[in-house]
Amino acid sequence: MNHAWAPSTFLGRLRNTTRTELLAQGTPIAYPAHRTLLQQGDESRHVLLITSGVVKVVASAESGYDMLLAVRIAGDLVGEMAAFEERPRSGTVIACSDVTAHIVQVGTLETFLTRHPDAMRAILHMLCARLRWANGRRIDFQAYDSLTRLARVLAELSRAYAQPTPDGDGKRCDLGVTLTQTELASLAGLRLTTAEKNLATLTAMGLVERSYRNITICDVPKLLEFAKVVADNP
């Protein structure tokens, strides 16, 4: 598969030879948009290696409240927590678009990681990055006002997933993932009305532009500065 994997993804962190061997593992599968790939509470013991498309990870509380925990793209691994811990899945993974993936049983993955130290390092880096993201959102909730929190989520998403626009001189980019305002509010820990108001403020400031389910970052360095995101501390 000829693909430029994003550096932030698991596949993007691997050596070419290791990546090629890993992509030969497991069973390829395709999912249509909106299909559930993994179900919260399920006790299956496989992981999914996403090879195309975008998925979202949602957790549901007993009260019925659904919270968007993360977005994953081609090159990312999902389902590893339940597989490694041998516990029920902590969230539901849903296809945001047409998705292809490889189903890899946890035993196969563990054997592969043992044979390939660079893959073991890559998965450790991946897990650390995800913990850093989760810790960052917890700090944001206490340390910043709602506008800054939303800006920080957009900044972090843009650094991980955004694609430069042809006319942007490297500063302008599309967010790269399709999210509703409700999902953005969930990521930032905001009420929907607050997120809508703050997104309008960021638009009025010239930091973002909005269209249907798509956000363009008008000036990434300015957004990072406003959001107080240090460029060398992902």
N, C-alpha and C positions, 0 to 999 in steps of 0.2 A: 504494500500500500504506500503510494507516494503522497506524503502529507507533511505539511510544515506544522508540527505540534507546538502549541504555545509553551514557552519555557516554564510557565507556572504549573503546568500539568505534570502528572506522573510520567507519562510517555516522553514529555519534553525534557525531562531530567536524565533520561537514559542514554547510554552509548548506542550508536546505530546498530551494532551487532546484537546487543542485548534486547533492544526494542524489537528487532526483526524476529528474534526467537520468541519473545513474549507474545507477539501478535500471532504466532503459530499455535499458541496454547488455547485450550477451551473450545467452545462451540459458538460460532457466529450466530447472531440473532438480530432481527429487525423489529422495531416497534413503531406504530403510528403515533402521531401527535396525541397527547392527552392520555395515553395508555399508562397504567401503573406498572413499573418495572419491579419494584420491591415494596412490600407492604409492612407498615409498622406492626410490630407484634409477631410477625412471622418468624419461624425458627429455622429457616433454610440456612445452609452453610456455604453459599457461593458468593463471589464478588462479581461485579460487572465492570468490564473495562470499556469505557465509552469510546467508540471510534469515529462517530459523526453525530452531529446534533447537539442539543442542549437539554439538560434535565434540571429539575428543581427538587430539593429535599424539604419535605414538610413534616412537621410533628403536630400531632393532635392531642390536646388535653382532654381529660375526662369531662370537662365542662362543655366540650364541643368546639373550643377555640382552636383554630388552625394557625400555625406560625411557620413562615418560611425561614428555614435555617440556613440554606446555602443554595448556590447555583453551581452546576458542574457542566463542563463542556468536553468536546472531543479530546481525548488524551487523559482524562481524569478516571480515577478508580472510585467506585461507590460500593457500599455494603461491607467494607472491610471491618468495621467495628464489631458487628454482630458475628462475623465469620471468625475473627481472631479471638474474641472473648467467649464464644459459644453461648451467647445470650440472645434473647429476642431482639429483632430489629427496632431501633429507637426512632426511626422515621420512615416515611413513605417517599419513594422516588418516582417522580412522574415525568413523562416525556413532554417537553415544551414544544418540540418539533418532531419531525421524523427522525428516529434515532437508530443507529446500529451499534452493536456492542458484542463483546465476547463474554460468555458465561464461563467463569473459571472457578473450579472447586477449590476450597481453601487449602486442601492437602497439596494440590498441584501448585498453587501459588507459593506455599511455604517451601516446597522442594525447589522451586525456581529461585526463590530468594536466597536459599542456602548455597546454590550453585553460582549465584551472581552477586557478589558483594556490592557492586555499583547499584543494583536494583534494590538491595536492602537499604543502602544509604538513601536512595531516592524516596523510598516509601517512608523512611524516618523523617526526611525533610518535609515530605508531604503532610505527615501527621503533625509535625511541629508547626507548619504554616497554618494548618486548620485550627490548632489550639491557639496560636497567636491571634488569628482572626476572632475566635470566640472571646478571648480575653480582652481584645480591643473593644469589642462591642459592649462588654460589661463595664469597662472603664469609661467609655463614651457616655453611658447612661447616667453616670454620676458626675462626670467632669465637664460636660458640654451642654449648651442649650440645644433645643430641638433642631434649629436651622443648621447648626454646625454638625450635629449628629447625622443629619441626612446628607450633608455635603461630604462628610467623611465616608459614608457608605458608598456614595457615587464615586468618590475618588479611589477607594480601594477596588471597586468593581472595574473601574476604567483601567487601573494599573494591571489587573489580572487578565481582563478579557477584551478590552477595547481594540478596535481596528481603526487606524488613521484614515481620514477622508482624503481624497485626492487633492483637494484644494486647501488643506489645512496647515501647510508648512510644518507638519509634525506636531502641531499643537492641538488641532481639531480632530476629534475622533468620535465614532459611533460607539455606544456603550458595549455593543457586541452580544448582549443577551436581551431577550424580550421579557419585560416585567410589567405587571400592572402596578398602578399606584398603591393598591392594597398590599401587594407583595413588597414594594419598596418600603412602605410604612412598617411592615412586619420586620424587615431586616434592620431597620433603624430603631425599632422599639417605640413607634409613634402611633397615635390614633390617626385614622385615615384623614380626617379633616385637617389635622395639624400637618401631615405630610403634604396634602394638596396645597395648603397655604404656603408652606416652605418651598415647595417645588416652584410655585408661581414666583416667589421672591427670588430664587436662584435664576429663574428665567429672566426676570426684570433686571437683574444685575448683569445679564449677558454672559453668565457662566454656563448655562445649558440651554438647549432648544428641545422642544417636545413635539412629537407627532404620535400617531396611534401606536401605543405600546413600545415606542422607541424613544430613546434619549440620546442626543448628541452633546458631547462635551465641547464647548466652544473654544476653551483655552485650558488645556490640562494643567500647565504650570500655575495659572492663576487659581484654578480650583483647588489644587494641592495646597497653595499658600493660604487661601481662605479657610480650608478645612483643617489647617494646622497639621498636615500630614508631612512627615519628614521623608524626603525622596529616597534616602538610602536606608530606610528602616522599614522594609515591607512587612 
